[in-house]
């Protein structure tokens, strides 16, 4: 039975979870259907293919051995049965309503922590699949790879293998240790300095901040989801006229949507500048990396109180430039890096406290999940929409995930259903903000 230890950040996600705060991410994919039985056929395909994807057979087991006390490891589940993970549901006329109810259910921790829920459409011309992956099993990039393993095969060009260092034995490592000691010492000092810098930045981020009551809540354990689709050409029009990157525009749209939403519901946007955590992947492209999460982040204040939409975009642009200049290893957004310096048992004891402290760190998550540029299919049925869904931190009411797929931008919105019963109104505000930016930029 193969196994590997969870990386520190994965272990943190594993221990943060509770029944009311599941730590799984998701993706709701909508497929065109050739017949009313397409959903049932898709469920059969998913179950048949899952057994051949090694990553989907991995469960997470807690460890209590002396050298890994309080840790956990991924290992192959000898009793893996894909039928425990793939579920076919009754036809529905609202994919997002069903997805919200399914997202609030924690994954079963004794089995490989993932599920695929097939939702046939009542219209007979579409069906949806909700994939759920525990954050300790996979980050967004790895979840995409696991999901791709059960979709229809895609012919891709062969990538030339990268040269790798020949393996070194223990004796070789011991001989190299004296020469490496100065560097190791410098790295240790650098780590201490980075930790102090992150802590100071986090403290500064709370100064002078007016709490946004609409973004915090007493957790109810319920979930609601919604989706918004934009044309990527519209986003590029705004970018070319007003400046910034595509990501800057998409973040500024969230700020403008929050302003509209708060004003419409009577909460008011004056003086509101919530802190948005923008996760940053630390994986190097096309190189071998461990399975675990490799994340840092940027922290910016969303200019919700700025009345000018172009001014909001410029504020976001300036903040992102400042974050990129500092790099993803420093600043309040890089708190995730501190997980590497906490022993396994510390994660075991402190996981719930860290989860509860998330509201002191940031107010809303705005994350981007990359998707391939080519079309995906399941059983020959085309994937037409895909909404990434992020986990909610304890005490937070709303999370936003964004993906671009085949010329369209998909916003996946997840909210505490009790705190945000009007999530559809926020979704409409996202669309309205883009229209406003287009009008201003074209005018």
N, C-alpha and C positions, 0 to 999 in steps of 0.2 A: 504494500500500500504506500503510494507516494504521498509526501506531505511537505509543506514549506511554511515557515513561521510568517505570521502576519507582520507587515511593516508597521512601524509605530502609529502612523496616521490611520491605517486600516483598523488597528486595535482600538484606537480612540473612537472611531465610528461604531465599532462593534459594541463597545461598552457604554456609549452615549444613549443607546436605544432603550426605550421603554414601550409599554403597550400603547401609550398615548402619543409617543414620539417615534414612530418607525423611521429608520434611517435607510430607506431604500429610495433610489431614483427610478424614474420610469420614462417610457416613451410610448405615446399613443400614435400608432400608424393607421392610416385609413387607406384601404385598398379598393379599387374598382372590382366589381363582381360580375362574372359572366352568367351566373345563374343563382337562384336562391339557395342552392346547396354549397356555394363556394366557401362559406364560413366553416361548415363542417369538414369539407375537404382540407382547408387550411389547418384546422386543428389536428387532423390525422397526420398531415405532413410535419407539423412542428414536433409532435410526439415522436414520430419515426426518426427525424433528423437529430433530435436533441441527444440521443444516446451516442451519436458519433462525434459530439463536440466535447473534448476532454474538460474544458473549463466549466461546463454545465454539470459535470458529475462531482464537482468539488464541494464538500461541506466544510464547515468551520467548527473545530473542536477546541474547547478550552483546555489549557495545559496547567498542570500543577507540579511538574518535575522541578527539582531544585534549580537547574540552570535556565528554566523558562517559566518560573513561578508566576502565575497570573497572566501569562501570555495566551496565545491561541495560534492555531495553524490550520491551513487548508489541507485537506486530504481527500482522496478519492472515496466516495461513498460506495461501499461494496453492495449496498441494497438499493442503489439508484433505480428508480422507476419513473420514466418521463410522464406517466399518467398522473403522478402526484403533483406535477408542475404545470401541465397544460390543461386548461379548462375551457369547455365550450358552453357559452351562456345562451339564454333565450334571446330572440330578436329584440332589438331596441330601436327607438327613434331618436335617441340622444346619447351619442357615444361619450360625450364629456360628463354627463350626469352619472353614467355607470362607472366611468373611470375614476371619478372622485370618490365614490363609495369603495371601490376596490383599492385605491391608494391608501385609504386610512387603515387597512388591515395589515398588521405586521406579518412579515414572512415567517414561516416556521423555522426556528433556529436549529432543530435537529436534522434538517435535510439541507441539501444544497440551496442556498438562499436566493432563489429566483422563481418567477412565475411568468406564464404567458396566458393571457385571458383573451379568448376569441369572442368578439361581439358581432353577431350577424346584424345587418341593418334590416329594419322592417320594410324598407323600400325594395329590397331584393337586388339592388344594383351596387351595393357597397357592403363592406364589413371592416371591422377594426380589430387590431391586436394591441392589447396593452401589455408591454413587457415591464416587469419589475425586477430590479437587481439590487441586492443589498450593497451599500456603499463600501462595505468591507470586502466584498467579493470583486467589485469592479468600479473604477471611475467611469466617466462618460466615454472616454476613448475605448476602454476595454469592453464596456457594455455594448458599444457599437459592434466591436469585433465578434462578441459572443452572439449577438442577435443576427449578425450577417451569416453566421455559421448554420442557421436554420432557415435562412431565406434561399431563394433559388440561386444556384451557382452563377458567378459572373466571371467571364474570361478577362483576365487582366494581364498586361505585359509582364514578363518575368523581370524581377529586379536582380541585378548582379549582387552576389553575396559580398558582404564587407569582410575585409581581412580582420582576423582576431589574433590577439596575443596567444602564444602557446601557453598552456597551463604550467604554473610553477608549483613546485613541491614545497612542503613545510620548511625544509632546510634552506631553500632559496629565500623564502620570506624572512627567516630568522637572520640570515646573513645580511639582508638588505636593511634590517631594522635600524642599526646604528646610523646609517646614512639618512634614514627617513626621520629620525627623531626631531631635528630642528623644524622640519616642515610640519610634523604632527603637533609640536608645541605651538607653532604659529597658528595652526588651524584651530586649536583649542582656545587660544586667546581671541581669535576672530569670532568664534562661536559665542563666547561670553559677551563680547562687544555687540554682536548682532542681537543677542537676546535682550540686552539692556536697551538698545536702540528701539527694538520692537515694543518693549514695555513702555518706554517713554512716549512713543508715538501713539500707542493705544490710550494712554492717559490724556494726552493732548486732544485726541479726537473727541473726547466727551465734554470738553470745555465749551461753555456758551451754547450748548445744544438744547433746542426746544424739543422735548419728546413729541413724537407723532403718535397720538393715541390710536389712530386707525391702523397702524402697523404693528402694534403690540396687543397682546390679549392674554386672558386666562385660558390656557389651552383646553380645548374641548375634546381633542382626539378625533374630530371630524375633518373631512376634506371635501373641497369643491375644486373642480378644474374647469378651465375655459381655454379657448385657443383663438388666435388672431393670425390672419394670413395677409402679408404685404407683398407687393411686387418689388423685387430687388431693383428694377430699373428706377422706381420712384425714389428709393433710398439713394441710389447713385446720383439722381438729379439734385437732391438736397445736398449731398456731399460736394458735388462739383460747384454748386452755387454758393454754399455757405462755408465750405472748408471742413477739415477734419477727416477722419477715417469712417468707413462704414460702421465700425463698432462704436465710434463716438456718436454717430447719428442714432443708432439703435438704443444706446443708453440714454441719450437726450430725449428720445421718444418716451421712455419710461418716466423720466422726470416730468415731462409735460402732461402725460396721462395721469400721473399722481396729482398734479395741480388741478386738472379738470375734475377728477373724481372727488377729491377732498372738497372742492368748492360746491359741486353739485349735491353732495350728501350733507352739506352744511357744517362740515368740520373746519373749513377754512385753511388756506395755504399760506397765509401771511406768517413770515418768520420760520417756515418749515424747511429744513435742509437735512433730510435723513441721510444716514451713512449707508452707502451701498457697498457690499463686498463683491468684487469682481474677481472670481477665481482665475488663476493663471496656471496652466499646465507646465510642469518642469521636465516633462519627457522630451528627450531629444529625438527628432524625427528620424525614422528609418534605422534606429539603433536598438539593440537588444536592451531591454530594461526589465526590472522585476515586475511581477504582476501588480504590486501594490500601488496605491494612490501616490502620486508625486505632484502635490499641489502647493502653490503659494497663493498670493492674492494681492490685489490693489484695493485700497479703501478710498472712496471719494464721497464728498457731500453732494447729493443731488440738488440742483438749484430749483427746487420746487417753488420757492417764493419769488423767483424771477419772472416777471410778466411777459417779457419778450422771448418768443420761441427761438430766435436766432441767438439771443443772449444766453439762453440756457445751453444751446449747443456749444457756444464759445467757451462757457464756463466748464463744461464737461471736457472739451478738447484740451483746455489748459491743464486741468487736473490730471488727465490721462498722460499728457506729455511729462508732467512732473513725476508721476509714478514710474513711467518707463525710464526716465533719466536716473531715478534712484535704483531701479531694478527690482525684481520680485523677491529679493532676499532681505529687504529692509522695509521698515514702515509697519504701521498697525495692521495692514492687510496680510502680513506674512506670519501671523500668529501660528498658522498650521505648521510652520517649520519647527516650532518649539516642541512638537510631539516627538521628534527624534531624540530629544534629550531627557525624556521621561521614561523611567524603567517600566517594564510590563506591569508589575503589580501596582505602580502608581496610576496607570491607565485604568486598571481594574477598580481601584478605590475612587479615583477622581473623575471617571467618565461621566456619571450623572451630573456632577457639579459643573463640569466643563460645558455640558449641554445647556444647563440652566443659565450659565454666564454668557451664552451667545448673544443675548439681547444687549449686554453691556458692550459688546464688540462691534456689532453692526445691526442695522434696522431692517434691511431688506437685501436679499441675495439677487444679483443679476448676473447670470452665467450664460456663456455661449458654448454650444456643443457642436463640434464640426461634423458634417455629414459628407459622404462622397458626392461628387458631381454627377455621377452616372445614375441611371434609373435602377431601382430595386423592385423585385417581384417576389411573390409567394404563390406557388402553384400556377404560375403564368399570369397572375393578377397583379396589375401595376400598383405600386405604392404612390398615392397621389398627394397625401398630406402626412406630415410627421411632426408631432408636438413633444418636445422634451419636457420632462416634469421633474423638478428638483425637490428634495426633501425639505420640510419646514423645520427650522430650529425651534426648540421649546420657547414658548412665549411670543413667537413671531407669527404674524397673520398672513403674510404674502411672500411668495417667491416667484421669480421670473426666470425662465430659461428660454434661450433663443437658438434656432438652427436655421441655416439656409439650405434649401434643397430644390434643385432644378429650377432656379430663377425666382424662387419665392422664399420670403422670410416667414418663419413660423414662430410665434410667441406662444410658449406653453405656460399657463398661469396656474399656480397651486395656492390655495388659501385655506385657512381654518374656516370651515363652513359656518360656524356660529358667529365668528367675528366679522366675516365678510360674506354676508348673504347676497350682496349685490356685486359679485365678481363679474357678472356679465356687463354691468355698467362700466367697470374698469376696462374690460376688453373693448367696449365701444369707444372709450376715451383714447385707447391706443390708436385705433383707426383714425379717429378725429384729429389727433395730434399730427399724424403724418399728412393729412389733408391740409392742415393749417401751415405746416412747414413748406409744403409744395406751393401753396398760394402765395406765401410771403416770398419764397425764393424766386418764383416765376414772375412775381409782380415787380 
